[in-house]
Amino acid sequence: EKWCIEQFENAGLKTQASAARKLLFLVAQSQEKTKNEIAKLLAYKNFDSQNKNKEVREADVDKIVTQELTLNNFDLTDAIAERNHRKAISILDRRLSESDDPNAILGLIVFQFRALLRVKSLIKKATPLDKIAILAKLHPFVAKKAYDQVKRFELEELKKIYQRLHALDLEFKNGQTDLPSAFYGFLLEMDIK
């Protein structure tokens, strides 16, 4: 998110943090796609000489950014939350066979479980649903989806999953693991039915 905001600032535009989050949610699958969408937003904001507002807003993201996700970002985490081994493996197979970058898939899974962990922590503090998105710094749609998903997890379980994902990320970055194989191992470790 910080990188995204810096890209706009380097071009002389401000951006709302919520606009940056929404952009990243829509294109988190690919850094190249993110760069392209930022370029489109910059061109849009700079092209309109009538537009005195040099701030990228959520409305701009809605108008300009093209969501090209082949699969819903929540499908895999839904399958994991449902403890549905067959569905989780099927979704992972599809994503990998469609040449999705394994690192991007890991990023999506980490993003989702980080959101689940934030939301579950806030629920434990009896935070009302309408405040969760703000306090968790999540888009309201993401917060609502996470709110529905966390009912299937205990807080300690989410912490362990998040720690395992962090370890998986480090193993990959240190060249100690092959991500596609590690994903299947991760799913098997999770006590999925």
C-alpha positions as CSV (number, residue, x, y, z in Angstrom):
1,E,0.0,0.0,0.0
2,K,2.8,2.4,0.9
3,W,4.6,1.6,-2.4
4,C,1.3,2.3,-4.3
5,I,0.8,5.6,-2.6
6,E,4.5,6.5,-3.3
7,Q,3.9,5.8,-7.0
8,F,1.2,8.5,-7.1
9,E,3.2,10.9,-5.0
10,N,6.2,10.6,-7.4
11,A,3.9,11.7,-10.2
12,G,2.6,14.7,-8.2
13,L,-0.7,13.2,-7.1
14,K,-2.1,12.5,-3.7
15,T,-4.2,9.4,-3.0
16,Q,-6.6,8.3,-0.4
17,A,-5.4,5.3,1.5
18,S,-8.8,3.6,0.9
19,A,-8.3,4.1,-2.9
20,A,-4.8,2.5,-2.7
21,R,-6.3,-0.5,-0.8
22,K,-9.1,-0.9,-3.3
23,L,-6.7,-0.8,-6.2
24,L,-4.5,-3.4,-4.6
25,F,-7.5,-5.6,-3.8
26,L,-8.6,-5.5,-7.4
27,V,-5.2,-6.2,-8.9
28,A,-3.2,-7.9,-6.1
29,Q,-2.6,-10.9,-8.4
30,S,0.1,-9.1,-10.4
31,Q,2.6,-6.4,-9.8
32,E,2.7,-5.7,-13.5
33,K,-1.0,-5.3,-13.6
34,T,-0.8,-3.0,-10.6
35,K,1.8,-0.8,-12.4
36,N,-0.4,-0.7,-15.5
37,E,-3.5,0.3,-13.5
38,I,-1.5,3.0,-11.7
39,A,-0.4,4.3,-15.1
40,K,-4.0,4.4,-16.3
41,L,-5.1,6.3,-13.2
42,L,-2.2,8.8,-13.6
43,A,-3.1,9.4,-17.2
44,Y,-6.8,9.9,-16.3
45,K,-6.0,12.4,-13.5
46,N,-3.5,14.3,-15.5
47,F,-5.4,14.3,-18.8
48,D,-8.5,16.1,-17.5
49,S,-7.3,19.7,-17.4
50,Q,-10.7,20.7,-16.0
51,N,-10.1,18.5,-13.0
52,K,-8.5,20.6,-10.3
53,N,-8.6,17.7,-7.9
54,K,-5.2,16.0,-8.0
55,E,-6.1,13.3,-5.6
56,V,-6.8,9.7,-6.6
57,R,-10.1,8.6,-4.9
58,E,-12.0,5.4,-4.6
59,A,-14.4,6.7,-7.3
60,D,-11.5,7.1,-9.7
61,V,-10.5,3.5,-9.0
62,D,-14.0,2.3,-9.6
63,K,-14.2,4.2,-12.9
64,I,-10.8,3.3,-14.3
65,V,-9.4,0.1,-12.9
66,T,-10.2,-3.1,-14.7
67,Q,-10.6,-6.1,-12.4
68,E,-9.3,-9.1,-14.3
69,L,-9.2,-11.8,-11.7
70,T,-9.9,-15.2,-13.1
71,L,-11.0,-16.4,-9.7
72,N,-12.4,-14.7,-6.7
73,N,-9.7,-13.8,-4.2
74,F,-11.9,-15.4,-1.5
75,D,-12.5,-18.8,-3.2
76,L,-9.3,-20.5,-1.8
77,T,-9.7,-19.1,1.7
78,D,-13.4,-20.0,1.7
79,A,-12.5,-23.6,0.8
80,I,-9.8,-23.6,3.5
81,A,-12.3,-22.1,6.1
82,E,-14.9,-24.7,5.1
83,R,-12.2,-27.4,5.6
84,N,-13.0,-28.6,2.1
85,H,-9.9,-30.3,0.9
86,R,-11.1,-31.3,-2.5
87,K,-12.4,-27.8,-3.3
88,A,-9.2,-26.1,-2.0
89,I,-7.0,-28.4,-4.1
90,S,-9.2,-27.8,-7.1
91,I,-9.0,-24.0,-6.8
92,L,-5.2,-24.1,-6.3
93,D,-4.8,-26.4,-9.3
94,R,-6.8,-24.0,-11.4
95,R,-4.9,-21.0,-10.3
96,L,-1.5,-22.6,-10.9
97,S,-2.6,-24.1,-14.3
98,E,-3.7,-20.6,-15.4
99,S,-0.1,-19.5,-14.9
100,D,-0.9,-17.4,-11.9
101,D,2.3,-16.4,-10.2
102,P,2.7,-18.7,-7.2
103,N,4.2,-15.8,-5.2
104,A,1.0,-13.7,-6.1
105,I,-1.1,-16.6,-4.9
106,L,0.8,-16.7,-1.6
107,G,0.4,-12.9,-1.3
108,L,-3.4,-13.3,-1.7
109,I,-3.6,-16.1,0.9
110,V,-1.4,-14.0,3.3
111,F,-3.6,-10.9,2.7
112,Q,-6.7,-12.9,3.4
113,F,-5.4,-14.6,6.6
114,R,-4.0,-11.3,7.9
115,A,-7.5,-9.7,7.3
116,L,-9.1,-12.7,9.1
117,L,-6.7,-12.3,12.0
118,R,-7.4,-8.6,12.4
119,V,-11.2,-9.1,12.2
120,K,-11.2,-12.0,14.6
121,S,-9.2,-9.9,17.1
122,L,-11.7,-7.1,16.8
123,I,-14.6,-9.4,17.2
124,K,-13.0,-10.8,20.4
125,K,-13.0,-7.2,21.7
126,A,-16.8,-6.9,20.9
127,T,-16.2,-4.4,18.1
128,P,-19.4,-3.8,16.1
129,L,-19.4,-4.8,12.5
130,D,-19.7,-1.2,11.2
131,K,-16.5,-0.3,13.0
132,I,-14.4,-3.3,12.0
133,A,-13.6,-2.1,8.4
134,I,-12.3,1.2,9.8
135,L,-10.3,-0.3,12.7
136,A,-8.9,-3.2,10.6
137,K,-8.0,-0.8,7.7
138,L,-9.9,-2.9,5.2
139,H,-12.2,-2.2,2.4
140,P,-15.8,-2.7,3.8
141,F,-16.4,-5.5,1.3
142,V,-13.3,-7.3,2.5
143,A,-14.1,-6.7,6.1
144,K,-17.7,-8.1,5.7
145,K,-16.4,-11.2,3.9
146,A,-13.7,-11.7,6.5
147,Y,-16.4,-11.3,9.3
148,D,-18.3,-14.1,7.7
149,Q,-15.3,-16.4,7.3
150,V,-13.8,-16.0,10.8
151,K,-16.7,-17.8,12.4
152,R,-15.1,-21.0,11.3
153,F,-11.8,-20.3,13.0
154,E,-10.5,-19.8,16.6
155,L,-8.1,-16.9,17.2
156,E,-5.2,-19.2,18.1
157,E,-5.8,-21.3,15.0
158,L,-5.6,-18.1,12.8
159,K,-2.4,-17.1,14.5
160,K,-0.8,-20.5,13.8
161,I,-1.9,-20.4,10.2
162,Y,-0.6,-16.9,9.7
163,Q,2.8,-17.9,11.3
164,R,3.0,-20.9,9.0
165,L,2.3,-18.7,6.0
166,H,5.0,-16.3,7.2
167,A,7.4,-19.2,7.5
168,L,6.4,-20.4,4.0
169,D,7.2,-17.0,2.6
170,L,10.6,-16.9,4.2
171,E,11.4,-20.4,3.0
172,F,10.5,-19.4,-0.5
173,K,12.5,-16.2,-0.4
174,N,15.5,-18.1,0.9
175,G,15.2,-20.7,-1.9
176,Q,14.3,-23.5,0.5
177,T,11.0,-24.4,-1.0
178,D,9.1,-24.7,-4.2
179,L,5.9,-22.7,-3.7
180,P,3.4,-24.9,-5.6
181,S,4.5,-28.0,-3.7
182,A,4.5,-26.0,-0.4
183,F,0.9,-24.9,-1.0
184,Y,-0.3,-28.5,-1.1
185,G,1.7,-29.3,2.0
186,F,0.2,-26.2,3.7
187,L,-3.3,-27.4,2.8
188,L,-2.6,-30.9,4.2
189,E,-1.1,-29.4,7.4
190,M,-4.3,-27.6,8.1
191,D,-6.4,-30.5,9.2
192,I,-8.8,-30.0,6.2
193,K,-11.4,-32.7,5.8
